[in-house]
Amino acid sequence: MAVHYTDDGTSTVHRAISTLPCKWAGVGKPARCGSHLYGLGNPYGFGWAVKGFADGKGETAVSAYLHVQPWKSEPDTRSGEQPEALKGTLTATGLIAGAAYTVYRWDNVTAAFTYGTAFKKATFTATSDTYVYTDDKSFRSDSATYYRVLKASASAVEE
């Protein structure tokens, strides 16, 4: 299932992957979209659908979702508006009470999924199956920020 917004939309759209106009062409190749220019929306559809994410290091993360504020609108940087600061609240789910976990954050794709001390944002022991982490550091609306929650015993060796 792909969950996405369309440009200037505030309601999520749920679509089965099989209904998208593009077909996967293989690793490192662009999707084949036929006469369609975009797979989710034309010209600006934003989507996410991640399950069983592989970071290349064999780490298995717990399920988590990010709530961004403000969420309903953001500057149109394509038209020259300045980006704004966004705040993130991460909710980790499926936790085991009594187990230790670590929250990681990366602010660019180059550093993403390197598990050094500089990227640790919180360590906690779960008291229930859910944990909410409110990040005190914002990120820009025209950037990418990545979060991941790992069981502390499974956390990768410091790099």
Helices and strands as residue ranges (DSSP letters): E 2-6, E 13-15, G 17-19, E 45-48, E 63-69, G 77-79, E 85-93, E 100-106, G 117-119, E 120-125, E 130-134, E 139-140, E 146-151, G 152-154
